[in-house]
């Protein structure tokens, strides 16, 4: 009887041990931070444009790159015009994490 209990337990342990653990990838929060950093780096004044919302809509990993697809609503403060931008950011994998298009390091699992 004990053998019948042990066999499924051993099979389950082997199955779990053989599964490939998913590595952390850039998050929606990382993408939003890239948006802010790129505007600052390009000399854009946050008094002229405001981020209303930022949403990660998809992601795709291809070896050492991760494409974070997003939709951002931004308001131009001078005119009150709101526009929706649909695009992606390309992150590169390193030993310590992901380098975003803003050349900042986004650490794994943080």
Secondary structure, DSSP 8 states (H G I E B T S, - for coil): -HHHHHHHHHHHHHHHHHS--------HHHHHHHHHHHHHHTT--TTTEEEEEEEEEEEEEETTEEEEEEEEEEEETTTTEEEEEEEEEEEEE-SSEEE-TTS-EEETT-
